[in-house]
């Protein structure tokens, strides 16, 4: 006889994406390993051979019955892919966990993070809810930092997130590899994905013909951060820049605190908020955070030129962290269902 988990179908929509692949890998190492997996994605990648649960599997295009009999549907592809298939997914009656950013801040959607912080609307999910959004690593860093500082009532908080090319998927990674190689060989760079030189370059926008928009990603990031914070929370100024790296979310933030604020007390609040403070000889970076689920944070640093300004530098794995959060949410939901 199958166990309750073995009889439950899990659909990964956007299975060929980096997030989709990581999600599948982590699910196969979790209590959901024996579940019935269904992998779907865009027409352009349909037919790709992979494996699920130790068995050969083919990624299928989305069809009328793609989400039927599903218990949970994870959207791990592009926001556009989620938007195009959300209605069909809803009709299945399954719980939907979105990692694409499309559902961030939408009415009726529960934003969820592990280790909720006091004062945040993000809390234990109910098994009766149907729509969930998992914020990106950058959004989690910014929101947790803002919540950690609330008791100090900062007069202003701003944050700049640096986006790696993996946010554009495998094609973005390949383009950075190609551009780097060609530039080192003094050859013209290819610009098929970003319509810009992304190697060795910091940017606030991509080319007009790029299939990926930094401004659109910025709007999603701002919605994610807002959805994590209490309604009465002071707004945070958020910017997003392209960084010429493959993986890893990094964030630089600045907070203006009341005079004579205790920096050690600020650091303690940050650890309480879920950050791991790193030693000075091993500062956070996209490299140090690779493969980790921790939010790495350097010790807060006062600005020597502006009174009461405190700088923060943080990093997290932009693929593994949200994927692991999504699985933790699914585990919480199944536990509630089985205990209820």
SULDA-V556737 format. One record per residue. N is the residue number from 1. RES is the residue in three letters. SS is DSSP state (@ for helix, = for strand, . for the rest). NEAR is the number of other ideal C-beta (glycine too) atoms within 10 Angstrom. D_LAST is the distance of its C-alpha to the last C-alpha in Angstrom with 1 decimal. Layout:
BEGIN
((N,RES,SS,NEAR,D_LAST) (N,RES,SS,NEAR,D_LAST))
END
This chain:
BEGIN
((1,UNK,.,4,21.5) (2,UNK,.,9,19.7) (3,UNK,.,10,16.6) (4,UNK,.,11,13.5) (5,UNK,.,17,15.2) (6,UNK,.,13,18.6) (7,UNK,.,13,17.8) (8,UNK,.,19,16.7) (9,UNK,=,17,19.6) (10,UNK,=,24,20.4) (11,UNK,=,25,23.4) (12,UNK,=,26,25.7) (13,UNK,=,30,27.9) (14,UNK,.,27,31.0) (15,UNK,.,27,30.8) (16,UNK,.,21,34.5) (17,UNK,.,25,34.3) (18,UNK,@,20,34.3) (19,UNK,@,27,30.8) (20,UNK,@,25,29.7) (21,UNK,@,19,31.4) (22,UNK,@,20,30.0) (23,UNK,@,27,26.5) (24,UNK,@,22,26.9) (25,UNK,@,12,28.5) (26,UNK,@,16,25.8) (27,UNK,@,23,23.0) (28,UNK,.,16,25.0) (29,UNK,.,9,25.1) (30,UNK,.,15,21.3) (31,UNK,.,14,18.3) (32,UNK,.,22,18.7) (33,UNK,.,13,22.2) (34,UNK,.,15,21.7) (35,UNK,.,24,20.2) (36,UNK,=,18,22.4) (37,UNK,=,20,24.3) (38,UNK,=,22,26.4) (39,UNK,=,24,29.0) (40,UNK,=,25,30.7) (41,UNK,=,23,33.3) (42,UNK,.,20,36.5) (43,UNK,@,8,39.1) (44,UNK,@,9,41.5) (45,UNK,@,16,39.4) (46,UNK,.,16,38.0) (47,UNK,.,11,39.2) (48,UNK,.,14,38.9) (49,UNK,=,8,38.2) (50,UNK,=,14,35.6) (51,UNK,=,13,33.0) (52,UNK,=,20,29.3) (53,UNK,.,16,27.5) (54,UNK,.,9,31.0) (55,UNK,=,7,32.3) (56,UNK,=,8,34.8) (57,UNK,=,17,33.3) (58,UNK,=,12,35.0) (59,UNK,.,21,34.0) (60,UNK,=,15,34.0) (61,UNK,=,13,35.0) (62,UNK,.,19,32.5) (63,UNK,.,11,32.8) (64,UNK,.,8,31.2) (65,UNK,.,10,28.7) (66,UNK,.,19,28.1) (67,UNK,.,23,24.5) (68,UNK,.,15,23.6) (69,UNK,.,14,20.5) (70,UNK,=,21,19.4) (71,UNK,=,22,15.9) (72,UNK,=,22,17.4) (73,UNK,=,25,21.1) (74,UNK,=,30,22.9) (75,UNK,=,30,26.2) (76,UNK,.,29,28.6) (77,UNK,.,26,31.9) (78,UNK,.,19,34.2) (79,UNK,@,17,33.3) (80,UNK,@,13,35.4) (81,UNK,@,20,33.6) (82,UNK,@,21,30.2) (83,UNK,@,13,31.9) (84,UNK,@,14,33.5) (85,UNK,@,20,30.3) (86,UNK,@,20,27.6) (87,UNK,@,8,28.0) (88,UNK,@,17,27.7) (89,UNK,@,23,24.6) (90,UNK,@,14,23.0) (91,UNK,@,11,23.9) (92,UNK,.,18,21.7) (93,UNK,.,12,18.5) (94,UNK,.,20,17.5) (95,UNK,=,23,16.4) (96,UNK,=,24,19.8) (97,UNK,=,26,20.7) (98,UNK,=,25,24.3) (99,UNK,.,28,26.7) (100,UNK,.,26,29.8) (101,UNK,.,24,30.2) (102,UNK,.,21,30.5) (103,UNK,.,27,27.5) (104,UNK,.,25,28.3) (105,UNK,.,18,28.6) (106,UNK,.,14,28.0) (107,UNK,.,5,26.5) (108,UNK,.,8,22.8) (109,UNK,.,18,22.3) (110,UNK,=,18,20.3) (111,UNK,=,27,22.5) (112,UNK,=,24,20.7) (113,UNK,.,23,22.2) (114,UNK,.,17,21.1) (115,UNK,.,14,22.4) (116,UNK,.,16,22.5) (117,UNK,.,19,25.6) (118,UNK,.,9,26.1) (119,UNK,.,14,27.4) (120,UNK,.,20,25.8) (121,UNK,.,13,23.6) (122,UNK,.,24,21.8) (123,UNK,.,12,18.7) (124,UNK,.,9,15.1) (125,UNK,.,18,13.8) (126,UNK,.,11,11.1) (127,UNK,.,15,9.2) (128,UNK,.,10,10.9) (129,UNK,.,14,14.2) (130,UNK,.,14,16.4) (131,UNK,=,17,19.5) (132,UNK,=,22,19.9) (133,UNK,=,28,23.3) (134,UNK,=,31,24.1) (135,UNK,.,29,27.5) (136,UNK,.,26,30.4) (137,UNK,@,25,31.6) (138,UNK,@,28,34.5) (139,UNK,@,30,32.3) (140,UNK,@,27,30.1) (141,UNK,@,29,33.3) (142,UNK,@,29,34.8) (143,UNK,@,26,31.8) (144,UNK,@,26,31.1) (145,UNK,@,26,34.8) (146,UNK,@,25,35.0) (147,UNK,@,24,32.2) (148,UNK,@,24,33.7) (149,UNK,.,24,37.0) (150,UNK,@,20,35.9) (151,UNK,@,12,37.0) (152,UNK,@,17,40.4) (153,UNK,.,9,40.6) (154,UNK,.,21,42.6) (155,UNK,.,12,45.1) (156,UNK,=,13,44.2) (157,UNK,=,23,42.0) (158,UNK,=,14,42.8) (159,UNK,=,25,41.5) (160,UNK,=,16,42.9) (161,UNK,=,26,40.7) (162,UNK,=,20,42.5) (163,UNK,=,25,41.1) (164,UNK,.,22,41.8) (165,UNK,@,26,42.9) (166,UNK,@,21,39.7) (167,UNK,@,21,38.2) (168,UNK,@,24,40.2) (169,UNK,@,19,39.0) (170,UNK,@,15,41.1) (171,UNK,@,14,43.9) (172,UNK,@,22,44.2) (173,UNK,@,18,44.3) (174,UNK,@,15,47.0) (175,UNK,@,22,49.1) (176,UNK,@,22,49.2) (177,UNK,@,13,50.3) (178,UNK,@,17,53.0) (179,UNK,@,25,54.2) (180,UNK,@,16,54.5) (181,UNK,@,13,56.4) (182,UNK,@,15,58.7) (183,UNK,@,15,59.5) (184,UNK,@,10,60.4) (185,UNK,.,7,62.7) (186,UNK,.,6,64.1) (187,UNK,.,11,62.9) (188,UNK,.,8,61.5) (189,UNK,.,18,57.7) (190,UNK,.,14,55.4) (191,UNK,.,17,53.4) (192,UNK,.,12,51.4) (193,UNK,.,25,48.0) (194,UNK,.,28,48.7) (195,UNK,.,14,52.2) (196,UNK,.,20,53.1) (197,UNK,.,17,54.1) (198,UNK,.,27,50.9) (199,UNK,.,19,52.4) (200,UNK,.,12,53.9) (201,UNK,.,14,53.1) (202,UNK,.,10,51.0) (203,UNK,=,16,50.3) (204,UNK,.,11,48.7) (205,UNK,.,15,48.8) (206,UNK,.,21,49.3) (207,UNK,.,14,52.0) (208,UNK,.,7,52.1) (209,UNK,.,11,51.4) (210,UNK,.,17,48.4) (211,UNK,.,14,45.3) (212,UNK,.,20,43.3) (213,UNK,.,11,43.7) (214,UNK,@,21,43.4) (215,UNK,@,10,43.4) (216,UNK,@,13,40.4) (217,UNK,@,21,38.6) (218,UNK,@,18,39.6) (219,UNK,@,16,38.2) (220,UNK,@,20,34.8) (221,UNK,@,24,35.0) (222,UNK,@,20,35.9) (223,UNK,@,20,33.0) (224,UNK,@,24,30.5) (225,UNK,@,28,32.0) (226,UNK,@,18,32.0) (227,UNK,@,21,28.3) (228,UNK,@,27,27.4) (229,UNK,.,21,29.5) (230,UNK,.,13,29.2) (231,UNK,.,6,31.1) (232,UNK,.,7,33.8) (233,UNK,.,18,34.4) (234,UNK,.,14,38.0) (235,UNK,.,12,38.5) (236,UNK,.,21,39.2) (237,UNK,=,12,42.0) (238,UNK,=,22,40.8) (239,UNK,=,15,43.1) (240,UNK,=,23,42.5) (241,UNK,=,15,45.3) (242,UNK,=,24,45.7) (243,UNK,.,18,46.4) (244,UNK,.,17,48.2) (245,UNK,.,18,45.6) (246,UNK,.,16,43.4) (247,UNK,.,19,40.1) (248,UNK,.,25,38.4) (249,UNK,=,29,37.7) (250,UNK,=,24,40.0) (251,UNK,=,25,40.3) (252,UNK,=,15,43.1) (253,UNK,=,24,42.4) (254,UNK,=,18,44.6) (255,UNK,=,24,43.8) (256,UNK,=,17,46.4) (257,UNK,.,22,45.5) (258,UNK,.,10,47.3) (259,UNK,.,6,50.5) (260,UNK,.,6,50.2) (261,UNK,.,17,46.5) (262,UNK,.,11,45.7) (263,UNK,@,13,45.0) (264,UNK,@,9,43.4) (265,UNK,@,12,41.0) (266,UNK,@,20,40.1) (267,UNK,@,19,39.5) (268,UNK,@,13,37.2) (269,UNK,@,20,35.1) (270,UNK,@,23,34.9) (271,UNK,@,12,33.6) (272,UNK,@,14,31.0) (273,UNK,.,21,30.1) (274,UNK,.,20,29.3) (275,UNK,=,23,32.8) (276,UNK,=,16,34.6) (277,UNK,=,15,38.2) (278,UNK,.,20,40.7) (279,UNK,.,8,44.0) (280,UNK,.,8,47.1) (281,UNK,.,5,48.4) (282,UNK,.,10,45.3) (283,UNK,.,14,44.5) (284,UNK,.,25,41.6) (285,UNK,.,16,42.4) (286,UNK,.,20,41.1) (287,UNK,.,11,42.3) (288,UNK,.,16,40.8) (289,UNK,.,26,37.3) (290,UNK,.,16,37.4) (291,UNK,.,9,34.5) (292,UNK,.,16,32.9) (293,UNK,.,18,29.7) (294,UNK,.,16,31.3) (295,UNK,=,25,32.8) (296,UNK,=,23,36.3) (297,UNK,=,28,38.5) (298,UNK,.,20,42.1) (299,UNK,.,16,43.2) (300,UNK,.,23,43.9) (301,UNK,=,13,47.5) (302,UNK,=,14,49.8) (303,UNK,.,12,52.0) (304,UNK,.,7,55.6) (305,UNK,.,6,57.1) (306,UNK,.,11,54.7) (307,UNK,.,10,53.9) (308,UNK,.,15,50.3) (309,UNK,=,17,49.0) (310,UNK,=,22,46.5) (311,UNK,=,14,45.7) (312,UNK,=,26,42.6) (313,UNK,=,18,42.3) (314,UNK,=,28,39.0) (315,UNK,=,28,37.9) (316,UNK,=,29,34.8) (317,UNK,.,24,34.2) (318,UNK,.,25,33.8) (319,UNK,.,25,32.1) (320,UNK,@,21,30.0) (321,UNK,@,26,28.5) (322,UNK,@,27,26.8) (323,UNK,@,26,25.8) (324,UNK,@,19,24.1) (325,UNK,@,21,22.4) (326,UNK,@,27,21.0) (327,UNK,@,21,19.6) (328,UNK,@,17,18.1) (329,UNK,@,22,16.3) (330,UNK,@,24,15.1) (331,UNK,@,13,13.9) (332,UNK,@,16,12.0) (333,UNK,@,21,10.4) (334,UNK,@,20,9.7) (335,UNK,@,12,8.3) (336,UNK,@,14,5.8) (337,UNK,@,14,5.1) (338,UNK,@,10,5.5) (339,UNK,@,7,3.8) (340,UNK,.,7,0.0))
END
